[in-house]
């Protein structure tokens, strides 16, 4: 049996992506369509290694779920271009000036093919929203 790659592959440059605004809107679609926030797009030529996604509350929010979709780089309005990869429960938060709000992390540790991207949706609308970032590297 032939071996395709016998050498370890390392990232060439960092890829830290994030949504440009706090995500607040609800989206009950489970197919990646509707209101989503794009938080990372893989390198267009060689793809990217994605380590984790972080969710930080921007203030007081009700409990919700964050749904993470992988999109193949085409229109997210077409359900066949998206896959629901994972979900994470985000507890209710209360803004405080003396205590930190919890950070939620979803470990990934896989290669995102060239041009693919992560889309995030919330199950319920929240007041302050969530800032969402992705940590990884480009090949």
Secondary structure as the mmCIF struct_conf table of DSSP 4:
data_model
#
loop_
_struct_conf.conf_type_id
_struct_conf.id
_struct_conf.beg_label_comp_id
_struct_conf.beg_label_asym_id
_struct_conf.beg_label_seq_id
_struct_conf.end_label_comp_id
_struct_conf.end_label_asym_id
_struct_conf.end_label_seq_id
BEND BEND1 UNK A 4 UNK A 4
BEND BEND2 UNK A 7 UNK A 7
BEND BEND3 UNK A 12 UNK A 12
STRN STRN1 UNK A 13 UNK A 18
BEND BEND4 UNK A 20 UNK A 21
STRN STRN2 UNK A 23 UNK A 23
STRN STRN3 UNK A 26 UNK A 26
BEND BEND5 UNK A 30 UNK A 32
BEND BEND6 UNK A 34 UNK A 35
STRN STRN4 UNK A 37 UNK A 41
TURN_TY1_P TURN_TY1_P1 UNK A 44 UNK A 46
STRN STRN5 UNK A 48 UNK A 57
BEND BEND7 UNK A 59 UNK A 59
STRN STRN6 UNK A 61 UNK A 61
STRN STRN7 UNK A 64 UNK A 71
BEND BEND8 UNK A 73 UNK A 74
TURN_TY1_P TURN_TY1_P2 UNK A 76 UNK A 77
BEND BEND9 UNK A 78 UNK A 78
HELX_RH_3T_P HELX_RH_3T_P1 UNK A 79 UNK A 81
STRN STRN8 UNK A 82 UNK A 90
STRN STRN9 UNK A 93 UNK A 93
BEND BEND10 UNK A 97 UNK A 99
HELX_LH_PP_P HELX_LH_PP_P1 UNK A 100 UNK A 102
STRN STRN10 UNK A 103 UNK A 112
HELX_LH_PP_P HELX_LH_PP_P2 UNK A 113 UNK A 113
TURN_TY1_P TURN_TY1_P3 UNK A 114 UNK A 115
STRN STRN11 UNK A 117 UNK A 122
BEND BEND11 UNK A 123 UNK A 124
BEND BEND12 UNK A 127 UNK A 128
STRN STRN12 UNK A 130 UNK A 138
#
